[in-house]
Amino acid sequence: MIFATSVAILTASFPLEKRGQALGINVSCTYIGLSTGPFLGGLLTENFTWRSLFFVNVILSILTFFIALKTIKEEPIRNAEKMFDGLGTAIYTLTLSLLIIGLSKANLWMLLGGTFLLFLFLFIEQQHPSPLINIRLFRTNLTFSLSNLAALLNYSATFGVGFLMSLFLQQVKGLSPQNAGLILIIQPITMALLAPIAGMLSDRIEPRVVASFGMLLTTVSLIMFSTLTENTRTSFITVCLFILGLGLALFTSPNTNAIMSSVEREFYGLASAMVSTMRLIGQMTSMALITLILSVFSSSFLQGLRVSFWVLAFLCIFGIFASLGRGSIRKVKGGST
């Protein structure tokens, strides 16, 4: 509920010329949380037991609730007359479940069943007066479609990096979980610092240019990761993580800006939800692919790791073309909200 609405609220609150900066700050806050969460969680667990994690979250949630009530302005409900697409929701949920589980387990029947349900879902959504996902928007809005595809490919290519590198640093390099975590935190910190700058750039330069360059840097980092060996220096891994963080910072904020700025105000809710959906489907796809590859190369972790990074880099290359082909949001929107 939070992720599906926060970007829509931000988009509705800022004009086009300041939207990238606002979305960049949002991305920065997300990765500050990801960076500080494990560290603060460790301090709380060590000093006040693991139960303190939940008490602190209760306090923060109550505080945020009252801040939101006081500061977020109420907007008129635009689609109150539309019915909820229950059938589409059920098919959508089952489709994703079959495809993701089928991919991770290399189960052909589940993949076939998920594919069949996907086509059924698309057919039903085109006929429904109030569809769960507006397929017509994808068909008629190239910027919206390709920006979402770029997001899906980016998250599919990058989410599993932390998992792979955690295993590599501990199993191959022999680092403790704490020391491995300190190295891996470089990526989210880089994103947290640079995402607002990338967002501001996308207010001045076409988001597809900034995002595509970010996707290119991400591809370079994944190819660099594919060269890892037992003798790889920690300094090289640090550079790879920094380049990855820089690439993701340059991609995420401008791409989200492109998605939200390509639709009219009445579709902000749907567009915001699609941002979250592409991220989560991409994350699940990334882990499913890595799980499958590591199981195939179970006798050699390093070989499986290198193959995984090459597959992820290949996905990212497709993402570059999707990002470049989306067109100009300023032409779409005419320079106004």
N, C-alpha and C positions, 0 to 999 in steps of 0.2 A: 504493500500500500504506500509506503514511503517512497520507494524507488520509482514507482510508476507515476507519481504525481509531482515530485519535487522539481523535476526539470520543466514540466508544464507550467508550474507556478512561477519559476524563474523567467521562463520565456515570455510569459504574459506580463511580467513586471518591468521588463527592460525593452527599450527600443532596439531596432536592428543594429544600430551603430555601436551599442554598448553590450549587446547580448553575448558576444564571444567572451568578453572579459568576465561577465557574471558566471557563465557556464564554466570558464576556466577556474574561477575561485571555487566553484562547486566540486570540480574534479580534484582540485588541490586539497580541499577539506576531506574528501574521501580517502585520499592516499596519506594524508597526515594521520587520519584515524587508523589506517592499515599499518602505518609505520609505528605509531605509539602504542597501539592496542596490545601486541604481544609483550612489549617491554613493561608497560604499566600492569598488565595482567600478571606477569611474573613477580613484580614487586608486591602486588596485593596478595597473591597466592602464598608467597614466601613469608610474609609478615602477618597476614590476617586470615589465612586459609582460603581455599578455593571458593567458599561460600560468599566471601566478600565481593567477588566479581558480580554476583547477581544483585546484591544490595546496592552497589555503586550504580549499576545500570538502572535500577528502579528510581534512584534519586535523579539521575541525569534525564531519564525519560519524563518524569513528572515536571522537572524544570523546563525541558524543551516544550512540553505540552502547553504550559502556561505562556511561555514566550510566543509560541505559534498563535495561540488564541489572541494575544495582545497585538501582535505585529502583522500577521497575514490578513490582508483584506479579503472580505467575502466577495465572491463573484457570482453573477447570475448563472443559474443552471440552464444550459443551452439545449440539452437533449433529453429532458425529463420525460418526454412522451414516448421515447424509444423503448422497446421491450428488450429484456436480457436474452442473449443468444445461448440458451442452455444446451441445446443439441450441439452447436458448434464448439462450445466449451468442453463438453464431454469427449467429442471426437478429437479435438486439438490435444487434450491431455493424454489420451490413449496413444495418439500418433507419436508425440514426442517421446513417451515412455518406451514404446516399441523400438523406435529408431535409435535412441541413445543406448538402451540396454542391449539391443541387437548388435550395435556397432562394437561396444566394449567386449561382448562375449563372442563376436564373430558368428552370430546365429543368423543363418540365411533366412529362415522362415519368419523370424521376428522382423528382419529388415524388409522382407517382401510385404508382410502384413502392415508395417508402418508406412511403406511407400503407397500401398493401395489406399489406406486411410487418409494419407496426405492429399491424394487426388480427389478423394471423396469430400474431404474437408473444403478444398478449394472450390469444388463444384457447388456445394451447399452454401458456402459464404457468398458466392456471386448471386444466388437467388434470394438470400435472406434480406428483408427490409432493414434490419438493424444488425449487421454482421459483427461478430467478435473482432474480426480483422477485415478492414475495408480493402478488398482485393483490387477494386477499381482505382484506389489511390496509388497502388503499386504500378498498375498498368499505365496510368496517365501521367504520373509524376516521376520522370526519370531521375531527377536529383534525389528524391526521397528513396526510391528503390535502390539505386546504386550506393547511396550513403549507408543504408541499412546493410546491404551486402558487404560493403567494405568493413563495417563494424563487426559483422559476423565472422568474416575471415580473419580480422585482426585479433579478436578474442580467441578464436580457434587456434591461432598460431602462437599466442603468447601466454595464455593462462597457465599452461602446463610447465612453463619454464621454471617457476619456483619449486615445483614438485621434483622435477628432474635434477635441478641443481642442489636441492637439499639432500637428495640421495647421493649425488656425486661427491659433495663436500664431506659427507659423513662416512660413506662406505669406501670411496676411493682415496680421498685425501686424508681421512682419519680425523676430521675435526669433530669437536663436541657439538651437540645441538645448539648450545648458546653461541659458540663462535661461528657456526654456520649461519645462524640467524643474523648475527651482526654483519656478515658479508652480504647476505641477501637483502638486507634492509636498504642497501644502496639504491636499488631500483625504485621502490616507492618514494624514498626521500627525494630522488631526482625528479620524479613526476610531480610531487607536491610542490617543489620549488619552482618548476618551470611551466606547469600547466596554466597558471594565470597569464604568463607572458605569451604562451601559445594562443590562448584565448584572445588576448588583445591584438596579436598579429592577425588573427582571422577576422577581426573587425576592420582591418586596413588592407589586407591582402585576401584574395579569394580563398575561402576555406579549403577548397579542393587542392590548391597549390601547397598550402602548409601541411595539410593532412597527408597528401601523397608523399611529400618529402619525409614526413615522420614515418610512414609505412616503409619507405626505402631504407631509412636508418634501422628500423626494426628488422628488416630482412638481412641487412649486413650483420647485425648482432647475432642473429640466429645462425648464419653461416659461420661466424666466428666461434660460436658455441659448439658447432659440429666438429671442430678440430681438437676438442679436449682430449687429453691423455693423462696417464698417471703422473707425468712430470710437468703438467701445466702449472705455471706460477699463479699464485693468488692475485698478483697485480694484473695479470691478463684477464682473469675472471672479473675483477673489479671494473676494468675498462669495458668489458662486454656488458656488464650490468648497467653501467652508466649510459652507454650508447642505447641500450634497450629502453631505459627510463626516459632518455631524451626523445627517442622515436615515439614512444607511447604518449608522452606529453604533447608533442607536436601533432599527433594524430587525434587523440581523444577529444580534446576541447573543440578544435575546428570541425571535426566530423559531427559532433553533437550539435554544434551551431548550424551546420549545413542541413541536418535533418529537421531541426525545429524551425529554421527560417524558410524551409521549402514548402511549408503547409500554411493554410489559413488558420485563424484563431480557433475556429470550431473543431479543428483536428489536433490541437495541442495535446490533449489527453491521450489520444491514440498514438501520436508521435512519441511522446514521453514514454509511454508503455513499451513501444517498439524498441526504443533505446535500451531499456532494461531487458527486454526479451532477447534481443540480439546478443547482448552481453552474456546472459545466462545460458542461452543455447550454445554460444561459442565456447564458454567455459566447460560445459558438459561435453561438447564435442572434442575439445582439446584433451580432456582427461580420458575419454573413451579411446581416442586414437593412440595415446601414449600407453594406456593399459594394454591395448591390443599388440602394439609393437614390442613392448617389453616382454609380453608373454611369448611372442614368436622367437625373440632372441634371449630367452630365459637363461641360456648357458653362458652368455657373455653380456654383462650389463653395459659395458662401454660401447660395444657394437650397437646394442639396442638404443643407447642414448644418442649416438651419432646419427643413426638412421632416423630417430625421432626428430632431431633438430633439422635434418634435411627435409623431412616431410612438412614440418612446421614452416620452414623457410619457403617451400614451394607454395603453400597456402597464402603466405604473405605476398608473394609475387603476384598472384591473382588479385589480391587486395589492392595492389598498386594500380592496376589497370581499372578496377572498379572505381577507385577513388578519382583517378584522372578523368574517367568518362562521365562523371556526374553532371558536368556543366556548371554554370555560374548561378549562385543564389541571388546575386544582385540583379541579374537579368530576369530571374524568375519573379523576384519580389518588387523589382523596379526601384530598389533603394529605399523602401519604406516598409513599415510594419503592417 
